Amino acid sequence: MLKDITLGQYYQTDSVLHRMDPRTKLIGIMVFVISLFIFRNALAFAVVAVFLFLAMWLSKVPFSYMVRGMKGIMFLLMVTVIFNLFLTPGIPLVQFWKLQITDEGLRNAIFTAIRLIFLILGGSLLTLTTTPNNLTDGLESLMKPLKLFRIPVHEVAMMMSIALRFIPILLEETDKIMKAQMARGADFEHGGIIARAKSMIPILVPLFVSAFRRANDLAMAMEARCYRGGDGRTKMKPLKYNSRDILAFLTMAVYIAAVIVLGSLGESLRFFNIMQSLSGRVPS
């Protein structure tokens, strides 16, 4: 299950998205995330789905490899859907005992699940097509205006990149520790929630020790190479926008315009249907 988590991993291949400037991809993921929360109707989400699957196709990353990363959030997805389904007030559709499923709860559950799935796929697409070094350079370049507020932009960008890079490393380390504990007779699959939580203690202690050791080794390696931050540092491969990035920005503009237009149309149709249904319930 740990190997199914693809967030933070890089997939080596030659594609349009891999060759694209990291700043373009970072701006694209921000536009994508914002578009998920602008509207809440089927037309807007249809545009988002088309844009996402087009980007996935252009990345040349196997679809099965990207979907495999969804297994790690299935529990969170189920909990989110259940809470929205049963705890949202509104017009009852189904009722049993003290629980009821409302029309608003059903809509919230569906759209929340879609948002969460699209967020994970979009974030995985960014890390799968961008190396940690390029991601650091892109973040540093986009956050340059924050230097006016005396924020260490280079250090912040590097810490974010290292955190993403450590995700697959720590997952691999966790998998090794679990296999070693299982070989010694540990059981992580049986028992209740409390029993499983207690069985994770022999994993957490060596995992924390390994994480601190890796962090210390990284710090010593940086000091041995006389690392002193981003001031005055040059880059072997400076970032430059090219024609594919300009085309990507134009595509983003068309995409956000389509989301706004179709989303507004969907909201208008929804409002019209609600008013029509309310007028039909009013006695003449």
N, C-alpha and C positions, 0 to 999 in steps of 0.2 A: 504493500500500500504506500509506503514511503517513497518508493521509486516512481509512483504514479504522479507525484507532485512535480510539475514542470516549471512553476514560477521561479525565476531567478536563473534558469539554465539557458545556455546558448546552443542553438542548433546550427552547425556549420553546413552551409550550402551556398550556392550562387543564385541570388534572386534580386529583383528590383528593390525590395524592401531592405535586403542586406546591404546593398550598395548605397542606399539613401542616407543623407546626412542625419545624424542622430537628433539634431535640433528639430528637424522636420517631423521625425517620428514622435518626439516628446510633445510638440505642439499638437500633432495629430491625435495623440492619446488624450490630451486635455480637452480638445474639441469633442472627441468621442464620448468622454465621460460626462461633459456638460450636456451633450445632446440626449443622453439617457434620462436626464432629470428635467428637461424642459417641458415635455408633454407626457401624457399617460393615455395613449390610445393606440389602436392597432395600426393605423396608417403610419404614425411616426416610428413605431418599432419595426415596421416592415422596411422602412428606409434604412434604419440602423442595422438591421439584419443583413440587408443586401450589401451595405458598405463593409460590414465586418467580414462577411464570407468572401467578398472580393479581395480584401486585404489578405485574408488567410490563403486564398488561391495564389495571389501574387508572391507570397512569402516562400512558396514551395516546401513548407514544412508539412509533413504528413498530417492529414486531418485526424487520424486515429491517435497520433502522438499528442496533439493539442487537447483533444477531448479526454485523453487519459488523465490529464491534470484536474478534471472535474471531480474525480473520485474522492479527493481529499476534502472537498467542501460539501459533500452530500449530507452529512449530519447537520451542518449549519444551514444548508438550504432547506432541509425538512423542518427544522425548528422554526425558521423564519416563515415558511409557508403556513405551518400549523397555527402560529400565533396570529398571523394576519387573517387566517381563515375563520377562526373561532372567536377572536376578541375584537373584531371591528363591528361597531353598531351600524344598523341600517335596516333595509327591508328584508325580512326573513325569507329564505328560500327553502331550507331544510332545518327542522328542529327535532331534537331528541334529548330527553332528560333535561339538563340545564344548559346544554350546548345548542348553539344554532349557527348555521351558515347563512350569512347575509349576501345580498347582491354586491354591496360595496366590499365586503370581506373577500369574496371570490375574485373580484377585480384586483384588489390590492395584492392578494396572494399570487395571482398569475403574473402581474407586472413586476412585483418585487423579485420573484424567481427569475424572470427574464433579465432584469437589470443585473442581478448578482451573477448569472451565468455569463452575460456579455462582458461584465467588468473583469471577471477572471480570464476569459478568453482574450480580451483586449490587452490586459496587463501581461499575460503570457506571451502574446504576439510581440510585444515590445522587447521583452528580455530575450526571446528566442532568436530575434533578428538583429540584436545589438550587442556587441562585445562590452564587457565591463569598462574597458578603457574609453571606448567611444561614448558610452553612457555617461561616464564622468566628465568628459570634455563637453558633451552637449549640455549637461546640467550646469556646469560652470559658466558656459557661454550665456545661457539663458538667464542665469541669476546674477550677471555682472552688475545690473543697476542696484542691487542690494549692497554693493560696496560703499555706496554713498552713506549708508547707515552703519558703517563699520562692521559689517557682518563678514566673517571669513568664508567667502564663497567657495574657494577651492577646497578647503577642508570639509565643508558641509557636503559638497558634491562627492568628494572622495569617500566620506563616511557612508553616504547613501549607496554608493556603488559597491563598497566592500560588504555592506549589510546584505545586498542582493546576492553578491557572489558567495557569501557564506551560507546561504540557504541550502543549495544542493550539497555543499560540503558537510554541513551538520546533519542533513538527512542521511547521507551516506554513512557518516559516523554512527548515527543512531541505529541504522540497519545492522551495521557490524556488531554493535554492542548487544542488540536484541538477539542476534543469532548466537553470539557467544553465551549469553545468559540462558537461551533455550537449550543449548548443548549441555549446560550444567543442570538442566531439569526445571528451569523457570517456566511458568505457564502464564501467558498473556492473553489467552483467548477464552478462558472459562471463568465462571463466577460472576457476581454482580458488579455494579458500578464501583462500589467501595473496594471490593477485592481487586478489581483491575487497576484502580488508582494506586493502591498499595503496591501492586506488582511493578508499577512504573518507577518506584523509588530507586531500585538498583540500576535503572537506566539513566536517571537524571544526574546522579552524582558523578559517574565517569564522563557523562556528556558535558557537564559544566567544567570539569577538570580539563577535558580535551579542548573545549572552546577557549578557555583562558590560556592554555598552552599555545594554541594556534595564534591567538591574538598577540601573545608575548613574542612568538617567533616572527610574526609579521612586523611588529614594532622594532625588534632588533635588526631585522633585515633593512628596514627603512633608515634606521640610524646609521647602519654600516655603509649605506649608499649616500650618506650626508643629505638626507631629505630635510628641507627647511620650509616647506609650504609652496604656495603658488606664485609668490612675488618674484618676478624676474625670470621665471622658468619659460623655456621655449618648448615647442612641440615638434616632434619629428614629422607628424602628418597633421598640419593645421586644417581645421574644418573650413570647407568651402561649399557654398550652394552651387548646384548645377541645374541643367534643364529638367531633370527628373524631379528635383525638389520644387521648382516653379510649377510644374504640372501637378505635383501633389498638393500645393497650396491652392491652386485653382479648383482641384477636385474637392478639397475641404470646403471651399466657399460654396460650390454647387451643392455639396452634401448638407451643410448647415441650412442653406436656403430651402432645400427640399424638405428637411425635417420641420422647419418653421412653417412652411406653407401647408404641407400635408397634416402636420400636427394641429395647426389652427383650424383646418377644415374638419379634422376628426373631432375636435372639441366642439365646433359649431354643430356638427351632426349629432353629437351626444347631447348637447344642450337642447336641440330641437326635439329629440326623441324623449327626453325627460319631460319637457313641457307638454308634449303630445300625450304622454302617458298620464300626467297629472290632470290634464284637461279632461281626459276620458274617465277619470275617477270622480270628477266633480258632478254631483247630481244636477240635472237640468231643472 
